[in-house]
Amino acid sequence: MKKHISIITMAFVSLAANSDPSSQTTVDNGDGTFTYTQRVDESSSAPHYIAPNGYGFEEYSWFNEDYGWQHSFADYNTSGLQILSATMLIRGWDVDSEPFHGTSGEYDGISVDGVDLNPGLLQGQNEEWSETTFTIPTSNITDDGLINVFLDIDMNHTSRRWATTLDYSLLTITYTFTENNAPNTPELVGLPAGCIDGTTDLSVNIGNSANADPDGDPVTYSYRWYVDVGQGYLIDDEFAGKTNHTGNTVLASQVLDDEIWRVEVIAVDDNGLSSDPVVYTWNKVNDCDGDGIDDDNDDYPEDSERAFNNESTPGTLIFEDNWPSKGDFDLNDFVLTHSFNVITNASNEVKEVTMTAAIQGRGASKANSFAIAMAGTTDANVAQASFSIAGVNSTLTPEAGHSEELVLVIVDNANQHAPSTEGFSFFNTEQGDDRAEIPVTMRVVFTQAVNRTALGAAPFNPFIYSTFERGNEIHLPNHSHTALADTSKFGTADDNTSIGGETYMTASGLPWAVDIIESGWKHPYEQVDITIAYPTLKNWVESNKNSHGNWYTLPASGKCWKCN
């Protein structure tokens, strides 16, 4: 119900002498509301309009003949006054803003108090009179009662290309006097969020609808839609040749490539009081996130920090934990299947690394940890890091003590996560032991993207170490130890490692760790030397890796897990 303040006499503040618009009137609508109109044209005087020399209202004006004028509402701060609606209609001649001109058309921008309005420019056809209606935010009136308007003619050109002339500018304010408050400004939730995917309808919902009005009055919403179809400016959808949308949705079929859409929403309560307009904008462009990669080629079209997935070939890491001795050399003490995704930005720098893996086998009696070292970055550059084992998610804290690389300990104790069971002393390394692999994941996000070459290729620098002897690191051949490694064991027992030379191989070139570039590779059974399980491995090593490169595809029957 309307709560009008009783007014016996309405006394309007008069404008100062010699500062008149062309006309202004106030009409009592007889229902407790009033409509105020004010027209500014060539006959108006200062401060409403100061006619420039040779251009302005009723004069053809060019790109370098921009001008402005002022509307006023003297009763803006009268007690109890509430504005129901406020618009400004501008009538112009020969406004060539038809969308078919593209970016070469005549676009005459309109701003109020230094802020572009929606639609933001005059809308009209060649050699015709046209009228463009702009919504004036209530706050532009109630701050000081002055609406300063500026016309920016032919915004796209710096020479005489297009000209226009204006007949008049008409301000219309409908208001009432009430104890009620205007509705709250709507909070808009757009779908899809920000960027148009070409298949989803554009829709906007009100995020604060449960608290829409400070007085608890019922609220409805008005919607006005704008679109940029390629001319570089937003215009009314109907003027652009689209459907005149009045609801909260535009069908995907109405949206074409490279278009920008905007909706303007105003909340109106059942007393007719209106909020300020608020807008939500969608972009349908080839590069929605602005990273320089077309959306068709961008794996993350709405994320400017990510552009490409770089998925590694699945592989299997195998380790022998008896280093620096060969021991039984079955290389099944820790077996991990893996695949990596190295996520890079538009500059091919690494923003994120993920790993999807599984513990396939554990043939070690002593407890080992599994870690990955990454060059080219440090723990100070980690924005987020996490891991999961058997579906249990945890925060991943980089290992301390490394100043020149990042070290992430992903499996802290393989014996605990891949335990023994009745009848089997290990995990999937004895005949008859065929348990489900233990899933492992890892994710690390860098604060600053890392040089991809410096970081290296997946799986980077994986290694294991004894939980009882942190310095006892075992890496892939010719991979570097970390700052916490015990280098005193280099060159002892069967190891032929030398600082600055070859690392983690025997004198004959046999490794203590191998990355098999094949998913589903089957590791040797417990205490079966890998050169017995895969006989041609020895030929590969002895040929200096020039022949028998497919050794890992030729197992000996009955010598490895699931190779029977």
C-alpha positions, -999 to +999 in steps of 0.1 A: +000+000+000+012+035-008+021+056+022+019+092+007+028+121+029-001+146+030+009+177+011-014+208+011+009+230-009+037+221-032+062+249-036+089+243-062+122+260-061+125+284-090+155+285-112+176+316-112+168+344-137+184+340-171+191+303-164+161+288-180+156+256-200+134+259-230+105+246-209+097+227-178+064+215-163+052+195-133+019+176-137-001+162-108-012+128-121-040+126-095-028+094-080-002+107-056+024+109-083+039+137-102+057+140-135+083+166-141+096+174-176+124+197-187+134+204-222+168+217-233+174+229-268+190+257-288+168+284-271+179+273-236+202+296-216+231+291-192+238+270-173+215+246-191+230+253-225+257+276-238+256+276-276+290+270-291+300+291-321+289+274-353+277+240-339+255+226-312+217+221-311+201+226-346+236+227-362+253+200-381+282+191-358+313+170-365+338+148-346+356+178-332+325+198-322+314+179-292+292+198-267+271+194-236+242+207-217+226+205-182+193+193-169+182+202-134+156+191-108+154+217-081+133+196-057+157+167-056+162+170-018+126+178-008+117+158+023+099+125+015+105+127-023+110+094-040+117+090-077+097+064-095+114+066-128+138+090-147+146+090-184+162+113-209+149+113-245+172+129-271+158+137-306+184+138-333+187+140-371+207+118-395+222+096-368+238+069-389+243+043-362+227+013-380+246-019-371+254-028-407+280+000-408+302-021-384+330-001-368+328+026-395+294+039-386+285+071-369+285+066-331+276+095-310+282+087-273+261+101-245+273+103-209+259+118-178+281+132-150+311+116-168+296+081-170+284+064-202+247+056-203+230+025-217+227+022-246+256+047-245+250+063-279+223+078-301+203+053-322+190+064-356+190+061-393+203+080-423+185+113-429+157+107-405+146+121-371+151+095-344+145+094-306+167+076-282+156+070-246+182+066-218+176+055-183+189+080-158+201+064-125+183+079-095+216+086-079+226+110-107+196+132-097+195+129-059+232+138-054+228+175-064+198+178-087+220+184-117+223+161-147+253+171-168+251+156-203+279+153-228+276+144-265+307+128-281+302+130-318+315+104-343+336+086-317+354+064-341+369+090-364+394+119-363+383+136-395+350+148-409+332+116-417+298+118-401+278+147-386+246+150-367+223+176-353+200+175-322+166+189-318+162+187-281+169+167-249+139+159-227+142+149-191+112+131-175+111+123-138+081+107-122+081+109-084+059+107-053+061+116-017+062+086+006+077+073+038+086+041+019+121+035+008+132+025-027+141-012-034+176-024-029+198-024-060+196-059-075+226-082-072+228-100-106+239-136-112+244-142-148+244-176-166+267-186-181+292-165-161+307-137-181+314-156-214+290-169-239+296-206-249+272-205-279+249-232-267+235-219-233+207-193-231+217-160-215+198-155-182+202-133-152+189-141-117+186-118-087+210-128-060+194-107-032+157-114-040+150-125-005+161-091+008+149-071-022+132-042-004+141-025+029+104-021+038+096-057+029+074-046-001+069-070-030+093-063-058+093-070-095+121-064-120+122-047-154+148-059-180+163-039-209+187-057-232+215-043-253+238-060-278+270-051-297+267-070-330+301-058-343+300-020-344+319-017-311+290-003-290+260-016-271+226-007-286+191-018-279+185-053-290+155-044-311+175-016-329+201-042-337+176-063-355+170-088-326+139-096-307+129-069-281+136-089-250+117-079-219+124-109-196+154-122-179+165-146-207+178-144-243+178-177-262+212-190-274+198-190-309+197-152-308+234-149-299+259-150-327+297-152-326+317-122-316+286-105-300+285-087-266+252-087-247+242-067-217+211-066-196+200-036-175+178-045-145+157-022-123+139-033-092+104-018-087+083-023-055+045-023-054+046+014-045+062+021-079+096+030-063+126+021-084+162+011-076+192+024-096+197+003-127+224-023-126+239-042-156+254-076-163+275-082-195+284-113-215+311-115-241+309-138-271+344-133-285+371-155-299+392-149-268+369-146-238+396-145-211+418-121-232+449-142-230+456-141-268+445-177-275+413-182-295+386-199-274+385-228-300+421-235-292+420-226-255+414-255-230+406-229-204+387-202-223+376-184-192+409-185-173+436-161-184+462-179-164+457-212-182+455-221-218+467-256-227+466-291-213+498-310-220+491-346-210+520-370-207+521-405-221+511-429-193+541-447-177+552-469-149+580-459-124+599-488-108+625-486-081+651-509-065+657-497-029+690-516-022+711-488-037+741-485-038+740-523-039+722-542-066+706-565-042+680-588-057+676-562-085+639-570-090+630-533-093+597-538-077+603-522-043+580-493-054+560-495-086+538-465-095+517-461-127+513-425-136+501-398-161+507-361-158+490-330-171+513-299-174+489-270-177+505-240-194+495-204-201+494-186-234+532-180-232+538-218-227+548-213-191+536-238-165+508-227-142+498-260-128+508-297-127+485-326-119+494-363-115+470-392-117+487-423-105+484-456-086+506-478-064+508-510-084+534-529-064+555-527-032+582-553-028+602-536-001+606-547+034+618-514+047+595-483+045+601-459+016+587-425+007+580-413-028+587-378-038+591-356-069+617-328-073+609-299-097+636-276-110+631-240-120+609-231-090+608-233-052+584-237-024+580-200-022+562-201-056+535-226-046+501-211-044+482-244-038+493-280-034+473-311-025+474-349-028+452-379-022+459-415-015+431-440-017+406-411-020+417-393+011+425-357+003+452-338+021+472-305+018+506-310+003+533-291+021+566-287+002+596-304+019+618-279+037+656-276+031+655-270-006+665-235-017+669-241-055+641-265-063+607-277-052+604-311-035+570-327-029+567-358-008+536-375-021+537-409-005+551-407+030+552-444+037+545-469+010+543-498+035+513-482+052+494-473+021+502-506+003+502-530+032+510-567+036+480-590+040+474-626+052+495-649+031+515-621+014+544-602+029+544-574+003+519-558-021+512-574-056+548-587-060+542-624-051+523-650-071+486-650-063+486-615-048+464-595-071+449-566-051+434-534-066+460-507-072+460-478-047+450-445-064+473-415-059+468-380-071+488-348-069+481-311-078+504-281-075+495-246-086+523-220-090+519-184-080+540-173-109+540-195-140+573-214-144+595-216-174+586-250-190+621-258-201+635-251-167+608-273-151+615-302-174+593-329-187+570-351-166+576-371-145+603-345-136+627-359-111+609-387-091+627-406-064+623-427-033+641-426+000+641-446+032+619-432+059+647-441+084+674-426+063+663-394+045+696-390+027+693-424+010+678-411-023+673-433-054+666-414-086+663-422-123+696-425-142+713-392-148+689-373-126+702-350-099+701-357-062+684-331-039+700-309-013+691-335+014+708-365-003+738-383+014+763-381-014+789-401+005+774-433-009+781-422-045+805-446-061+803-472-034+792-508-036+777-513-071+770-476-078+791-458-104+777-423-097+802-394-099+794-358-090+791-340-123+790-372-143+766-401-147+744-408-118+724-438-103+738-465-126+761-494-122+794-495-141+776-516-168+748-490-171+721-508-151+698-484-133+682-485-098+650-468-112+633-468-146+604-450-161+586-474-184+566-454-210+537-478-211+506-481-190+498-515-175+534-526-175+540-557-153+568-556-128+590-587-118+579-610-090+597-608-057+634-616-059+633-621-096+661-601-112+646-578-138+671-590-164+656-625-159+620-612-160+628-592-191+659-609-207+665-584-235+670-556-210+706-567-207+711-565-245+697-529-244+721-519-217+751-536-233+743-519-267+744-485-250+707-484-256+710-486-294+691-519-298+664-539-281+646-507-271+614-527-268+628-549-240+600-540-216+574-556-240+591-590-239+586-606-205+596-641-196+565-662-188+559-667-151+586-642-140+565-611-135+531-600-120+503-611-143+527-623-170+516-660-167 
